[in-house]
């Protein structure tokens, strides 16, 4: 075992639960955004518990001994600033914790739209009785944008529910074990018109930012629904509003947004065919304990000189090998 490492835990003011084991393995310093720069000197490891924070970029000059940064999230876009990209510091994420919960959220929104449950709840609030017909999901089509672990979990669950699923990924292929057919991301406009449900689950990179814009939305079926559980910036939000108003889409379920929290002034709040949730699709009971447990496994490997798991390819913006080429 190597010398006991010093770990800084960047928090939002509240400490993660079940950290006693981390404190047994390492010397731990807790910091908020305001005092992160004071906590970093001499630290070997940074555990970014406050994963929506952008504080590390500003505090980076104080990171004189840092060798490894771990984030309590699947996405790492907030951490890909130039100084970290150009450094030898390893970056790892929390791949695996969110896959199944996010897939369940996507299936739930598909069923909500198909069975018109959102309208049923509104009618119940109004004590309004109105019989309606609903849709089947069997044999419907879904296009999942993002073929990493989260996209694959979504594909598996939607396939099990009877949908026909294809993917959008970095590289086109016809023999993918989970999607069958994967189309290249730069060809998305040529394929969204075949989908009843378009699901965004890709990491945010230079290649995926604003991937779904007015041109892509105009090619969707007017009966299609769009579901975004990836990052808000995968989608041009104003273009979505325009497409919904113009009838180019039948609805949208959004868990992530360009600005979070979603401002009260956003027209999305008042659209009856839009489902809004506050960036919670992967957050199930016990998820914080799972995040700490995953970090703990990696910390133990680090302390014993073993290779880290979930190492992010900093140039690509995700864990290499999670998207099958």
Secondary structure, DSSP 8 states (H G I E B T S, - for coil): --S--EEEEE-SSS--SS-HHHHHHSEEEEE-GGGHHHHHTT-SEEEE-STT--HHHHHGGG-SS--EEEESSS--GGG--HHHHTSS-EEE--TTSSHHHHHHHHHHHHHHHHTTHHHHHHHHHTT----------TT-EEEEE--SHHHHHHHHHHHHTT-EEEEEESS-EEEETTTEEEEEGGGGGGTGGG-SEEEE-----TTTTT-B-HHHHHTS-TT-EEEE-S-GGGB-HHHHHHHHHHTS-SEEEES--SSSS--TT-GGGG-TTEEE--S-TT--TTHHHHHHHHHHHHHHHHHTT---SSBEETTTTEETTSS--
